[in-house]
Amino acid sequence: MKKTLLVLTNIALFVAACATQAKIPTDTSAPLAVVETRTATKVEGIPNTLIPTVTQMFTPIPTATPIPNPMSIIAMRAGKYPGSAITIVKELDKGSNYRRYYSYYLSEGLKIYALLTIPEGDAPEGGWPAIVFNHGYIPPDVYRTTERYIAYVDEIAKAGYVVFRIDYRGHDASEGEATGAYGDPGYQVDVLNAVASIKQLPEVNPEKIGMWGHSMGGYLTLRAMVISKDVKVGVIWAGVVASYQDLLYNWRRIGSFTPSPSSRGVGWRTRWIEEFGTPEQNPIFWDSISATSYLTDLSGPLELHHGTEDEDVPVAFSLRLAELARAAGKTADLYTYEGDNHNISGNFSTAMTRTIQFFDSVLK
C-alpha cells in the first residue's frame, strides 16, 4: 500500500511540475508581464484529491510613445503658432518710398516688438509680398528694435516688400526671457508666430512670404523652412546652418562675443551631452534637432551668402548646407565673398542686389 501511495505521489508531482512550465513568449518587442492562472488537476486512483497547478502566461506591457525633445524638428512641427493681429504702437520717420512703424505681435502670450515697413502706393493684386527679417545675435540688453540692420531693411523695403524685422523674446522691450536660440525653442516660436502674424496684415499677400536671416537669424530661418510650409523662399547671410554635430565639434567663435545674461552658466553643449550622450553615442537625438536632417522638406529655394574671412561663423557651414540641399533635390544658390567678414561689409551692395533679385524671382 505504501509503495502504491509513493508511486501516485510521484505521478502527481510530475503532473504539477509539467503544468507549471511557463509558455515562452515569442514577441520580445515590448516588456512582458507574467499572469498566473491557478487550476486543479484530479489524480486518478486517489478519490476526492485535487492537485493545484499554476500556469504562467506572458503578455506584452504597452509602452508609452517617447516624447520628442522640444527642440526637435518633429516637436516643433507639432506646435501651434497662431500669431496675432499686428498692433501699431507708433509711426516712425518714413523711408524713401515706404512707411515705418513700431509695432508688436503676440507669441505664446508675450508681446514681441518689431520694426514694420509697408510700401507706399497701390499694392499688387493680392497684396504686397512680405519678408520676415531675422536679425543675428546682439546681446539682448544692448539690442534696440529701431536700431541696427537699418541699411539691410531699407534696401529690401525700397524694393517693394513689407518687412517685419522682429525682436525675439527678452530683447529690448519685448516680453519674456532671452534664452538663446540653440538650446531653447523660444526664439523659433517667436519667428513662426511672426510668420502667422504678418500673414494676417491686410496689406500682405499671405501666399508670398519670404524670410531673411543673418548669423543666428540664418539658423532660425533654415529651421523655419523645414518646420513650416508658409515660408516660400529664404536668404541667409553668414548663417549658423550646420548640423548640431558640427555646431558641437566645429564651431568656436574667434571674434569677440558677449553671451546674453540668461545664457551664461551651463550651456546647451554640456547639458545635452550629460543628458543624451554624444552624437556618436546617440545619433538619433542629435539628428532629430538638426534642420540639416530634414532638407528634403525645405519649403522653398535657398540663397546663401558668406564671407571667406568670417571670424564668427565658418564659411564651411554654408558650403556644406548648399551641398546637402542640392543632394536632397532642392535649390541652394551659394555666393562666397573672398576676404569679406561676418557682415559681408565689403560686398554689401552686391550681396543685397542678389538677395532682392532672388526674392523677386519667387515672390513677384
BALUMPA-386918 format. One record per residue (C-alpha): residue number from 0; x, y, z; chain. Coordinates in steps of 0.25 Angstrom, whole numbers, plus 5000, padded with zeros to 4 digits. Example, Ala and Ser with C-alpha at 12.3 -4.5 7.8 and 13.67 -1.06 7.14 Angstrom:
residues 2
(site 0,(5049,4982,5031),A)
(site 1,(5055,4996,5029),A)
END
This chain:
residues 364
(site 0,(5000,5000,5000),A)
(site 1,(5011,5010,5004),A)
(site 2,(5018,5006,4991),A)
(site 3,(5005,5010,4983),A)
(site 4,(5004,5023,4990),A)
(site 5,(5018,5027,4987),A)
(site 6,(5016,5024,4972),A)
(site 7,(5003,5032,4972),A)
(site 8,(5010,5043,4979),A)
(site 9,(5022,5044,4969),A)
(site 10,(5012,5044,4958),A)
(site 11,(5004,5056,4964),A)
(site 12,(5017,5063,4966),A)
(site 13,(5021,5061,4952),A)
(site 14,(5008,5066,4946),A)
(site 15,(5009,5078,4955),A)
(site 16,(5023,5081,4950),A)
(site 17,(5019,5080,4936),A)
(site 18,(5007,5089,4938),A)
(site 19,(5016,5100,4944),A)
(site 20,(5025,5101,4932),A)
(site 21,(5024,5115,4926),A)
(site 22,(5019,5117,4912),A)
(site 23,(5031,5124,4906),A)
(site 24,(5028,5137,4899),A)
(site 25,(5032,5139,4884),A)
(site 26,(5029,5154,4884),A)
(site 27,(5041,5161,4890),A)
(site 28,(5038,5175,4885),A)
(site 29,(5032,5180,4898),A)
(site 30,(5033,5178,4913),A)
(site 31,(5026,5165,4918),A)
(site 32,(5016,5163,4929),A)
(site 33,(5014,5149,4936),A)
(site 34,(5000,5146,4938),A)
(site 35,(4997,5133,4947),A)
(site 36,(4985,5124,4945),A)
(site 37,(4982,5115,4956),A)
(site 38,(4975,5102,4953),A)
(site 39,(4973,5088,4959),A)
(site 40,(4977,5074,4954),A)
(site 41,(4970,5061,4958),A)
(site 42,(4979,5050,4961),A)
(site 43,(4974,5036,4956),A)
(site 44,(4973,5026,4967),A)
(site 45,(4972,5036,4979),A)
(site 46,(4958,5039,4981),A)
(site 47,(4954,5053,4985),A)
(site 48,(4968,5058,4983),A)
(site 49,(4972,5070,4974),A)
(site 50,(4986,5075,4972),A)
(site 51,(4987,5090,4970),A)
(site 52,(4994,5095,4957),A)
(site 53,(4999,5109,4953),A)
(site 54,(5000,5113,4938),A)
(site 55,(5009,5125,4935),A)
(site 56,(5005,5134,4923),A)
(site 57,(5014,5145,4917),A)
(site 58,(5007,5157,4911),A)
(site 59,(5014,5170,4906),A)
(site 60,(5012,5182,4914),A)
(site 61,(5009,5194,4906),A)
(site 62,(5020,5204,4905),A)
(site 63,(5018,5219,4905),A)
(site 64,(5021,5227,4892),A)
(site 65,(5034,5234,4894),A)
(site 66,(5032,5249,4895),A)
(site 67,(5041,5257,4885),A)
(site 68,(5051,5267,4891),A)
(site 69,(5044,5281,4890),A)
(site 70,(5056,5285,4881),A)
(site 71,(5054,5274,4871),A)
(site 72,(5048,5277,4857),A)
(site 73,(5037,5267,4859),A)
(site 74,(5033,5274,4872),A)
(site 75,(5033,5288,4866),A)
(site 76,(5024,5283,4855),A)
(site 77,(5014,5279,4865),A)
(site 78,(5013,5292,4871),A)
(site 79,(5003,5303,4869),A)
(site 80,(5007,5316,4864),A)
(site 81,(4995,5325,4862),A)
(site 82,(5002,5338,4863),A)
(site 83,(4992,5350,4865),A)
(site 84,(4988,5363,4859),A)
(site 85,(4999,5373,4858),A)
(site 86,(4998,5385,4867),A)
(site 87,(5003,5398,4862),A)
(site 88,(5009,5406,4874),A)
(site 89,(5014,5418,4866),A)
(site 90,(5018,5422,4853),A)
(site 91,(5033,5426,4851),A)
(site 92,(5040,5434,4841),A)
(site 93,(5037,5429,4827),A)
(site 94,(5046,5423,4817),A)
(site 95,(5048,5428,4803),A)
(site 96,(5036,5420,4797),A)
(site 97,(5031,5413,4810),A)
(site 98,(5025,5416,4823),A)
(site 99,(5032,5411,4836),A)
(site 100,(5025,5406,4849),A)
(site 101,(5028,5402,4863),A)
(site 102,(5019,5390,4865),A)
(site 103,(5017,5377,4873),A)
(site 104,(5010,5364,4872),A)
(site 105,(5008,5352,4881),A)
(site 106,(5016,5340,4883),A)
(site 107,(5011,5330,4894),A)
(site 108,(5004,5342,4900),A)
(site 109,(5017,5350,4900),A)
(site 110,(5018,5364,4893),A)
(site 111,(5029,5363,4883),A)
(site 112,(5032,5377,4877),A)
(site 113,(5036,5379,4863),A)
(site 114,(5040,5389,4852),A)
(site 115,(5030,5388,4841),A)
(site 116,(5031,5395,4828),A)
(site 117,(5020,5396,4817),A)
(site 118,(5022,5401,4803),A)
(site 119,(5014,5413,4799),A)
(site 120,(5006,5413,4786),A)
(site 121,(4996,5403,4781),A)
(site 122,(4998,5389,4785),A)
(site 123,(4999,5378,4774),A)
(site 124,(4987,5369,4773),A)
(site 125,(4986,5360,4785),A)
(site 126,(4995,5369,4794),A)
(site 127,(5010,5372,4796),A)
(site 128,(5020,5361,4797),A)
(site 129,(5026,5361,4811),A)
(site 130,(5039,5357,4817),A)
(site 131,(5041,5353,4832),A)
(site 132,(5054,5358,4836),A)
(site 133,(5062,5350,4846),A)
(site 134,(5074,5358,4852),A)
(site 135,(5087,5352,4857),A)
(site 136,(5092,5351,4871),A)
(site 137,(5092,5364,4878),A)
(site 138,(5093,5364,4894),A)
(site 139,(5078,5365,4898),A)
(site 140,(5081,5377,4907),A)
(site 141,(5088,5384,4896),A)
(site 142,(5079,5381,4885),A)
(site 143,(5069,5392,4881),A)
(site 144,(5057,5390,4872),A)
(site 145,(5059,5402,4863),A)
(site 146,(5074,5401,4862),A)
(site 147,(5084,5392,4855),A)
(site 148,(5081,5386,4841),A)
(site 149,(5076,5399,4836),A)
(site 150,(5082,5398,4823),A)
(site 151,(5078,5384,4821),A)
(site 152,(5064,5387,4824),A)
(site 153,(5064,5399,4815),A)
(site 154,(5069,5392,4803),A)
(site 155,(5058,5381,4804),A)
(site 156,(5047,5391,4807),A)
(site 157,(5050,5400,4795),A)
(site 158,(5049,5388,4786),A)
(site 159,(5034,5387,4789),A)
(site 160,(5033,5378,4801),A)
(site 161,(5027,5378,4814),A)
(site 162,(5038,5376,4824),A)
(site 163,(5035,5370,4838),A)
(site 164,(5048,5371,4846),A)
(site 165,(5045,5365,4859),A)
(site 166,(5051,5365,4873),A)
(site 167,(5052,5352,4880),A)
(site 168,(5047,5350,4894),A)
(site 169,(5055,5357,4904),A)
(site 170,(5061,5367,4894),A)
(site 171,(5059,5382,4897),A)
(site 172,(5044,5384,4901),A)
(site 173,(5039,5370,4897),A)
(site 174,(5034,5362,4908),A)
(site 175,(5039,5348,4913),A)
(site 176,(5053,5343,4915),A)
(site 177,(5064,5343,4905),A)
(site 178,(5068,5329,4906),A)
(site 179,(5077,5328,4893),A)
(site 180,(5074,5321,4880),A)
(site 181,(5082,5308,4880),A)
(site 182,(5077,5301,4893),A)
(site 183,(5063,5306,4895),A)
(site 184,(5051,5307,4885),A)
(site 185,(5046,5321,4889),A)
(site 186,(5053,5329,4878),A)
(site 187,(5048,5319,4868),A)
(site 188,(5034,5320,4873),A)
(site 189,(5035,5335,4872),A)
(site 190,(5039,5334,4857),A)
(site 191,(5028,5324,4854),A)
(site 192,(5017,5333,4861),A)
(site 193,(5023,5345,4853),A)
(site 194,(5020,5338,4840),A)
(site 195,(5006,5335,4845),A)
(site 196,(5004,5350,4849),A)
(site 197,(5010,5356,4836),A)
(site 198,(5000,5347,4828),A)
(site 199,(4989,5354,4835),A)
(site 200,(4993,5368,4832),A)
(site 201,(4983,5373,4821),A)
(site 202,(4993,5379,4812),A)
(site 203,(5001,5366,4811),A)
(site 204,(4999,5354,4801),A)
(site 205,(4999,5342,4811),A)
(site 206,(5003,5333,4800),A)
(site 207,(5016,5341,4797),A)
(site 208,(5024,5341,4810),A)
(site 209,(5039,5340,4809),A)
(site 210,(5050,5340,4820),A)
(site 211,(5063,5347,4822),A)
(site 212,(5073,5343,4833),A)
(site 213,(5087,5347,4837),A)
(site 214,(5096,5338,4846),A)
(site 215,(5087,5333,4857),A)
(site 216,(5076,5338,4849),A)
(site 217,(5080,5329,4838),A)
(site 218,(5079,5317,4848),A)
(site 219,(5065,5321,4851),A)
(site 220,(5062,5323,4836),A)
(site 221,(5066,5309,4832),A)
(site 222,(5059,5303,4843),A)
(site 223,(5046,5311,4840),A)
(site 224,(5047,5305,4826),A)
(site 225,(5047,5291,4830),A)
(site 226,(5036,5293,4840),A)
(site 227,(5026,5302,4833),A)
(site 228,(5021,5302,4818),A)
(site 229,(5018,5316,4819),A)
(site 230,(5032,5321,4816),A)
(site 231,(5033,5321,4801),A)
(site 232,(5047,5326,4800),A)
(site 233,(5059,5328,4809),A)
(site 234,(5072,5336,4808),A)
(site 235,(5083,5334,4818),A)
(site 236,(5095,5342,4821),A)
(site 237,(5107,5336,4829),A)
(site 238,(5097,5326,4835),A)
(site 239,(5099,5317,4847),A)
(site 240,(5093,5306,4838),A)
(site 241,(5101,5294,4841),A)
(site 242,(5097,5281,4847),A)
(site 243,(5097,5280,4863),A)
(site 244,(5109,5271,4862),A)
(site 245,(5117,5281,4854),A)
(site 246,(5112,5292,4864),A)
(site 247,(5117,5283,4875),A)
(site 248,(5131,5280,4870),A)
(site 249,(5134,5290,4859),A)
(site 250,(5129,5304,4864),A)
(site 251,(5136,5313,4873),A)
(site 252,(5136,5328,4871),A)
(site 253,(5149,5335,4868),A)
(site 254,(5144,5349,4869),A)
(site 255,(5138,5356,4882),A)
(site 256,(5125,5350,4888),A)
(site 257,(5117,5354,4900),A)
(site 258,(5106,5344,4903),A)
(site 259,(5093,5348,4908),A)
(site 260,(5091,5348,4923),A)
(site 261,(5081,5337,4923),A)
(site 262,(5091,5328,4914),A)
(site 263,(5102,5329,4924),A)
(site 264,(5105,5316,4932),A)
(site 265,(5104,5302,4927),A)
(site 266,(5101,5303,4912),A)
(site 267,(5094,5294,4903),A)
(site 268,(5106,5286,4899),A)
(site 269,(5109,5282,4913),A)
(site 270,(5095,5280,4917),A)
(site 271,(5091,5271,4905),A)
(site 272,(5104,5263,4905),A)
(site 273,(5101,5260,4920),A)
(site 274,(5086,5256,4917),A)
(site 275,(5087,5250,4904),A)
(site 276,(5101,5246,4901),A)
(site 277,(5110,5250,4890),A)
(site 278,(5106,5249,4875),A)
(site 279,(5114,5236,4874),A)
(site 280,(5106,5230,4886),A)
(site 281,(5092,5236,4882),A)
(site 282,(5092,5240,4867),A)
(site 283,(5077,5239,4867),A)
(site 284,(5075,5250,4877),A)
(site 285,(5085,5260,4870),A)
(site 286,(5079,5257,4857),A)
(site 287,(5065,5260,4862),A)
(site 288,(5069,5274,4866),A)
(site 289,(5077,5277,4853),A)
(site 290,(5070,5284,4842),A)
(site 291,(5080,5278,4832),A)
(site 292,(5074,5265,4835),A)
(site 293,(5061,5270,4828),A)
(site 294,(5065,5277,4816),A)
(site 295,(5056,5268,4807),A)
(site 296,(5045,5276,4814),A)
(site 297,(5050,5290,4811),A)
(site 298,(5038,5299,4808),A)
(site 299,(5045,5307,4797),A)
(site 300,(5058,5311,4790),A)
(site 301,(5070,5316,4798),A)
(site 302,(5081,5326,4795),A)
(site 303,(5093,5326,4803),A)
(site 304,(5104,5337,4805),A)
(site 305,(5117,5336,4813),A)
(site 306,(5130,5344,4814),A)
(site 307,(5142,5335,4814),A)
(site 308,(5149,5342,4825),A)
(site 309,(5137,5341,4835),A)
(site 310,(5142,5340,4849),A)
(site 311,(5129,5337,4855),A)
(site 312,(5123,5326,4847),A)
(site 313,(5131,5317,4838),A)
(site 314,(5128,5318,4823),A)
(site 315,(5129,5303,4823),A)
(site 316,(5115,5303,4829),A)
(site 317,(5109,5310,4817),A)
(site 318,(5117,5301,4807),A)
(site 319,(5112,5288,4814),A)
(site 320,(5098,5293,4814),A)
(site 321,(5098,5296,4799),A)
(site 322,(5104,5282,4796),A)
(site 323,(5093,5275,4805),A)
(site 324,(5081,5283,4800),A)
(site 325,(5085,5280,4786),A)
(site 326,(5087,5266,4789),A)
(site 327,(5073,5266,4794),A)
(site 328,(5068,5271,4781),A)
(site 329,(5066,5286,4786),A)
(site 330,(5071,5299,4780),A)
(site 331,(5082,5305,4789),A)
(site 332,(5090,5316,4782),A)
(site 333,(5103,5320,4789),A)
(site 334,(5111,5332,4788),A)
(site 335,(5124,5334,4795),A)
(site 336,(5132,5347,4796),A)
(site 337,(5147,5346,4797),A)
(site 338,(5153,5353,4809),A)
(site 339,(5140,5358,4814),A)
(site 340,(5135,5358,4828),A)
(site 341,(5123,5353,4836),A)
(site 342,(5114,5365,4831),A)
(site 343,(5119,5364,4817),A)
(site 344,(5122,5379,4818),A)
(site 345,(5132,5379,4807),A)
(site 346,(5122,5374,4797),A)
(site 347,(5109,5379,4803),A)
(site 348,(5103,5385,4791),A)
(site 349,(5106,5373,4782),A)
(site 350,(5100,5363,4792),A)
(site 351,(5088,5371,4795),A)
(site 352,(5085,5373,4780),A)
(site 353,(5086,5357,4778),A)
(site 354,(5077,5356,4790),A)
(site 355,(5066,5365,4785),A)
(site 356,(5067,5358,4771),A)
(site 357,(5065,5345,4777),A)
(site 358,(5053,5349,4786),A)
(site 359,(5047,5355,4773),A)
(site 360,(5049,5342,4765),A)
(site 361,(5040,5335,4775),A)
(site 362,(5031,5345,4781),A)
(site 363,(5028,5354,4769),A)
END
